[in-house]
Amino acid sequence: MALLRDNRILVTGVLTDDSLAFGIAKRALEEGATVALSGFGRGTSITRRTAKKLGDVGEIIELDVTDPVQVDAAVEEVTTRFGRLDGLVHAIGYAPPSCLGEGMFAAPFSDVSIALHASTYSLAALVGAFRPLLQKSEALGGASVVALDFDGSRAYPLYDWMGVMKAALESLGRYLAREVGPDKIRVNMLAAGPIRTMAAKSIPGFSIFEDTWGDRAPLGWDVRDASAVADTAVALLSPLLRATTASIIHVDGGAHAMG
């Protein structure tokens, strides 16, 4: 039986077909889910073109997570089309250039606040807004929220303020899990190793991760293969992990645990 049969899932952050969100949406469809995607601003047209490669995608929703009006409109649209949500994938992150690769003293707070709003607070905004629909989930064990993460327990070269945002995202995930758990909504972080995506190209010195991650990971690591990330996301969205919440699931070949 398909793991996500009859599940209705919103996947945010799909831009190009090399994105982690695209791979997750593709696997969710293969497992029987009905999937809607969200795009942002002028990138929404790219999301629409990319969605054609997925085939049977229910809706493409324009969603700027920093705009409460658009968040409310997205909830209305999903309510009209789906009536409920069984899964929500948060694959959104942005930081102004000053926040990456320039050290911790270069970015003004105005830039840091933009990164915080888009990359971290947005998870609370989406879970809060879609909570009534997630409460209506008909999936075994209830609804599942999966937020894409990058190990926030360590300081990585050049990752700078985005590393701080990921650490905050992990903490936020635990607090959200505590709050919405009684609604049968679970919230987990999926901490992926470095994958060669368009988003990764915006990180200064990404080649440092590419060159060293596979050597550190006891299972090895291929920056061109995101299939394990997509498979793990499907497991988190499915009833297989229905008693797991407030957790950080590492899909990185084990590198995060090595000295």
N, C-alpha and C positions, 0 to 999 in steps of 0.2 A: 504494500500500500504506500502511496506517495506520502511523504512526511508532512507536507503542508497542504494537503487536499482541503479545499473549501476555506482555506485561510485567506484573509484579506490584509494585504501588507502594503505599507507606504515606505518606499525607499527614497531617501533624500540624497542629494549630492551626486547624482549621475550626470556626468558631463560627456566624457569620451568613453570609448569601449575599452580603454586600458585602466579605467578607474576601479577601485575595489568595490564601489557601490554597484557598478555595472555587473561585475562578476556575481555579486550577491543576488541581484535582481534576476539574473539569468538562471542561477541555481534554484531560486525560489519558484520560478515559473516551471522549471523541470520537475519540481517536487509537488506541483499541483496548485500552487497559490495563484490568486488573482492579485496582480501587482499594479500599483500606481507609482509614478515617479514624480519628483519635484525638480524644477530648475530655478535658476536665479537670474533675474534681469535679462540682459541681452544674451546671456548664456542659455536661456530657455529654448531658443531656436536650435541651438546645438543639441540640447537634451532631446528635443523632438526628433532630430535626424538620427541621433544615436539610438533612440528607442525603437526605430524601425528595424534595427539589427536584432532586437529581442523578440519581435513578432507580436505576440498577444499581450500587449500592455494596456491596462484599463484606462488610465488617465495620465496626462502630463499636466502638472499643477505648477503654476508660477508661485514661488514661495521665497520671499526674503525674510529670513528668520529674525532679522533685526527690526522688522516693521510689523507691529502688532495688528495693523489693519490687514496686511497680507496673511498673517497667521490665522486670523479669524476667518478670512475668506477661504483659506485652504480647508479649515475645519468644516465650513458650510458645504464646500464642494465634495469633500470626502463623505460627509454625512448623506448628501443627496445620492451619491453614486454607490456607496458601500453600505451605509447604515451602521457599520461597526468597524473596528480595527482589531485584528488579531496580532499584528506585528508592526513595529516601527523601527526603521533603521536610520540612525543619526550618523551621517557621513559628511559632516560639514565642518570646515575649518578655514580660517583666514587670519592672516596677520600682515600688517603693512610691512614693507621692505625693511624699515628701521628695526623691526623686532627680530630679525633673523640675520645671523652672520656678522653683526656689528658689535657684539658684546652686550652686557646688561645695562650699560649706562647711556647708550646712544638714543634709545627710543623715548620720546616724551610720553607722559601719561595719556595724552590724547590718542596716541597710536596703540598703546597697551590696552586702553579701554575698548578700542575697536576690536582688537584680537580677543579680548575677554568676552565681549558681547557675542561675536560671531562663532567662536570656537567652543565656548564653555556654557555661558548663560543660555545659549540657544537650546541646549538639551532640556533645561528646566522649562523654557518657554514652550517647547513642543510637547513634552510630556504633560504639562499642565493644561495646555489647550486641547490636546487630543484625549485627555483622561476620560471624559464621558464616553467616547467611542471605544477606548480600550477596555473600559469596564463592561462593555457589552459583548466582549469576545466570547465566542462559542467554542474556542479551542480547549482541548484537554489541558487543565492546569492554568488556564487563563492566558492573558496577553503577554507578549514579550517585547521589550525594548532593547535594542542592541546599539551601542555607541562605539564607533571605531576610534581606537586609541593608539598611542605609541608610548611604550613604557615610560611612565612618569616618575619612576623611583630613582632615576639616575640623571646626572647632568651630561648631556652629549655635546660634542663639539659643534658650534655654530647654530645649534637648535634654539638656544637662548630663550626668548620669551614664549615661544611656542611650547617649549618643554614645560614651562610654568603653567601654561594653559592646559596641557595634558594632565599634569599632576592635579590641577584643580578639577578637571573633568572626572578623574577617578574618584576624588572625594565627593563631588556632587552626585555621582552615580550611586554611591553608598547611601547618601542622605535621601535621594529620591526613592531608592529601593525600600528604605525604611518607611517612607511616607505612603507609597502606593501599594505596598505589599498586601495590606488588608483588602485591597480591591482586586486581588488576584492578578496584579500586574508585576512582572519581574523586570529588573533593570540590570543589565550586565555590560561590562566593557570588553571589547575584543581588541587586545593589544597585538597588532600585527608587526612583523619585522618589516624592513624596508622593501618596498616593491616599486619597480620603475614605472611610475605613472606621471601624468602631466603635473599633478600636484607636487610630486617629489622633485620634479625639475625646478620648482620655484624655491627649493631649499638650498642655500649656498653650501657647497661642499658635500652634496649628496653622495658624490663618488667615494667619500671616506667611508660611509656606511656600506656601500656596494663592495668596496675592496676588502673590508675587514669582517663583515657580519658572518659570512660563511665559515671563516676560520674560527670564530668564537663559538659558533653554534655546534653543539655535539652532533646534531642530526644533519648539519649542513644547511645551506640556505641558497635558494635561487631567486634573485631579485626580479626575474622575468616570469615567475610562476605564482599567481595569486590564488590558485585553485584550493589550496588548503585553507586559506582565509575564508573563501566563499563557503566551503563545506562546513567550517566551524560556525559561521553565521547561521547557516540553515539549521544546524543542530541546536543552537541557542534559541532560534525562533520556534523550533518544534517542541512537541511535548516530551521529547527525549530528556531534556534538561529542565523539566517543569518544577523541580525543587531547588533550582540554582538561581540565586539572585545576589546582588551586591558584590559580584565577583569580577575579577579581572582574569580573563582567559587569554593566556599568551599563545600566539601562533607565530613563533619566531625561531623555530629550530632549537629552542632552549637557551639562546644567547643571553637572555635577561638574567639567568641564574648563575652565569659563569663569572669568575673573578678575572 
